[in-house]
């Protein structure tokens, strides 16, 4: 589970407090939080965070993670859930009801690792600059589509002189 959108000097830093001690901060700070899961650990993390999910500003999941989410929490209690589904339409759900949707432009994928991070970051950046949910989702799906179509960086990266 990744969280972002936390600000201020009292935000616990990595290594300062256990996750159980950070949860009260996340749920009582009044700041915005977003959650983004990683499929291999999603079920355990969704179950572990179920009590706090309704307090998150935005939850980002793919279609498989959304099915897990529905089994654990009443999605009508979640303010905003962004559900992605690869090349199919991404949708925004507000308190369980579908709002905006956007189909990513067609690009042949080369590497999908990082597509969700790209989508989440782009969506949040556009929302923070005043874009509507529909505008932010359209920009985010386009950015993720461009990202997966880009050639991968070689590993190890070539050394510069």
C-alpha positions in Angstrom: 0.0 0.0 0.0 1.4 3.4 -0.9 0.1 6.7 0.4 0.7 10.2 -0.7 -0.7 13.6 -0.2 0.6 14.0 3.3 2.2 17.3 4.3 3.6 19.0 7.3 6.5 18.6 9.7 4.6 16.1 11.9 4.3 13.5 9.1 6.0 10.3 10.3 9.0 9.6 8.1 10.2 6.2 7.0 11.7 4.3 9.8 10.2 6.6 12.5 7.1 4.7 13.4 5.5 1.4 12.7 2.5 1.3 10.2 0.1 0.8 13.1 1.3 4.1 14.7 1.1 5.9 11.4 -2.6 4.9 10.8 -4.0 7.3 13.4 -2.1 10.2 11.8 -3.5 9.2 8.4 -7.0 9.1 9.6 -7.1 12.1 12.0 -4.8 14.6 10.3 -7.5 16.1 8.1 -5.0 16.0 5.2 -5.8 14.2 2.0 -4.6 10.6 1.5 -4.6 8.3 -1.5 -4.0 4.6 -1.6 -2.6 2.5 -4.4 -2.2 -1.2 -4.0 0.2 -3.8 -5.6 -1.7 -6.8 -6.8 0.4 -9.6 -5.2 -0.2 -8.1 -1.8 -3.5 -6.4 -2.4 -5.8 -8.7 -0.7 -3.8 -8.7 2.6 -3.3 -4.9 2.4 -6.9 -4.2 1.6 -8.0 -6.4 4.6 -5.5 -4.7 6.9 -6.6 -1.2 5.9 -10.3 -1.8 5.5 -11.2 0.3 8.6 -9.3 3.3 7.2 -10.3 3.0 3.5 -13.4 5.2 3.8 -11.2 8.0 5.2 -8.9 8.0 2.1 -9.5 10.8 -0.4 -8.8 8.5 -3.4 -8.1 4.8 -3.8 -6.4 3.6 -7.0 -7.0 0.0 -8.0 -7.0 -2.2 -11.1 -10.0 -4.3 -12.0 -8.8 -7.4 -10.2 -8.0 -5.3 -7.0 -11.4 -3.7 -7.2 -13.1 -7.2 -7.1 -11.0 -7.8 -3.9 -12.0 -4.4 -2.5 -15.7 -5.2 -3.0 -15.4 -8.4 -1.0 -13.8 -6.6 1.9 -15.4 -3.1 2.2 -18.7 -1.5 1.2 -17.5 0.5 -1.8 -20.4 2.9 -1.3 -18.5 4.3 1.7 -15.4 5.2 -0.4 -15.3 8.9 -1.5 -13.3 8.2 -4.7 -12.1 5.0 -6.3 -10.2 5.0 -9.6 -10.5 1.6 -11.3 -8.2 0.8 -14.2 -8.4 -2.1 -16.6 -5.5 -2.1 -19.0 -6.5 -1.0 -22.5 -10.2 -0.8 -21.4 -11.9 2.2 -19.9 -10.8 3.5 -16.5 -13.6 4.7 -14.3 -14.0 6.9 -11.3 -16.5 5.8 -8.7 -17.7 8.3 -6.1 -19.3 6.5 -3.1 -19.9 3.4 -5.3 -21.5 5.3 -8.3 -19.7 5.6 -11.6 -18.7 9.1 -12.5 -16.2 9.8 -15.2 -14.6 7.2 -17.5 -11.8 7.4 -20.1 -10.5 4.9 -22.6 -6.8 5.1 -23.0 -5.5 5.8 -26.5 -4.4 2.6 -28.3 -0.7 2.0 -27.9 1.1 -1.4 -28.1 2.4 -2.1 -24.6 6.1 -2.8 -24.1 6.3 -2.7 -20.3 3.4 -2.3 -18.0 5.3 -2.0 -14.7 4.8 1.5 -13.4 1.6 2.2 -15.4 -0.5 2.5 -12.3 2.0 4.8 -10.7 2.0 7.0 -13.8 -1.8 7.1 -13.9 -2.1 7.9 -10.2 0.5 10.6 -10.2 -0.8 12.2 -13.3 -4.4 12.1 -12.0 -3.5 13.7 -8.7 -1.3 16.3 -10.3 -4.1 17.4 -12.6 -6.7 17.4 -9.8 -4.3 19.5 -7.7 -4.2 22.1 -10.5 -8.0 22.4 -10.7 -8.8 19.9 -13.5 -12.2 18.2 -13.3 -12.3 14.5 -12.5 -13.0 13.7 -16.1 -10.2 15.9 -17.4 -7.7 14.4 -14.9 -8.7 10.9 -15.8 -8.4 11.5 -19.5 -4.9 13.0 -19.0 -3.9 10.2 -16.6 -5.0 7.3 -19.0 -3.2 9.0 -21.9 0.0 9.4 -19.8 -0.2 5.7 -18.7 -0.7 4.6 -22.3 2.3 6.6 -23.4 4.4 5.2 -20.6 3.6 1.5 -21.4 4.4 2.1 -25.0 7.8 3.8 -24.4 10.9 1.7 -24.9 12.3 0.3 -21.6 15.6 1.6 -20.2 18.4 -0.9 -20.5 19.4 -2.6 -17.3 22.1 -2.0 -16.3 22.0 1.5 -17.8 25.0 2.5 -19.9 27.5 4.5 -18.1 28.0 8.1 -19.1 31.5 9.5 -19.7 
